[in-house]
């Protein structure tokens, strides 16, 4: 299937790209911007937003849309990673950081305590930085999610990835649409609404508009405030990566954006190149957090 003209990537190099990439290499840190081959990385880095991937490069799950490498037993966690991440961020002129991870089903808490320590270390060194955590499902464990919530990230994001009908064909068998919704619901319950809940999905797998609408309504009912909708881009031609069913037009992405706002979301980022950690949400989040801090003060 030929890639349409609106999906031609125009990379815009900037000095911060080399600086961030070099810093990651020197501190043995990983970026999902690179590992997942995100087309927006140079743009985001230039705008003061970056996404770091913790807990290693290997995921214990094998979702069919994902470029991240999979292995049953990844290497042990780097106990110094939270401090190294915080030290690195303290040297960068960032306003908004996303901390995400591979899924670690081999760990009793799924890595929730490691996530929490990363947030604490970042907040200790750079309290003004807005921190979003883009998390796996922690196997649906409420106690594990509580560990992260106690560290008080500003945003907790967890993606449903696709509509319910297509979930079994696209996500690892240990992931489920309903579990992801319950995780998002727990974010709202455990934080008493104090932490912003966010989610995202990709299109182009063969879903229809009514299924997208149902997914958006399900997310909103669970208390999600922010949603992202982007085009699925196949990581490789290998059989393990599911083929693209359709390149969704920019016009339909606009329709999905209007649909999501009509359902009641506070902020929607919808477009061919939008990803779950795309910088499009940053202006909204900055304003939202400043308003909250002012109210609390």
Beta strands, then each sheet from edge to edge (+ up, - down):
strand 1: 49-54
strand 2: 58-59
strand 3: 69-70
strand 4: 96-101
strand 5: 130-134
strand 6: 155-157
strand 7: 196-203
strand 8: 226-231
strand 9: 267-271
sheet 1: 1+ 4+ 5+ 6+ 7+ 8+ 9+
sheet 2: 2+ 3+
end
